[in-house]
C-alpha cells in the first residue's frame, strides 16, 4: 500500500515544476536584476518562498561615487517564478551606502 502511494505521489509530481533551491534563487535574483538595470549587484538582504516562486530583496549600487561611501544604493523587491526566472521587480528604497536603518 505504501509503495503504491509513493508511486502515485511521484507520478503526480512529474507534471509539477520543481522549485529552485534558496541559494540558486538568491543568485538568480541578483544576477537577473543586475542585467536588467545595468548596475552592480550588492547583496540579497531577504529571500522567502511564495506560492508561485520566490520573493527577494536585492541591494544594488545605482550611482557609483568616490569615495564609495558616497555611492547611492537601492533596494529592489524581485519576484521569481519557481524555476528562478525574473517575473517582476520594483524599487522599494534608495539610500546612501553609509546610511544605517534605525
Order of alpha helices (4+ residues) and beta strands (2+ residues): alpha-alpha-beta-beta-beta-beta
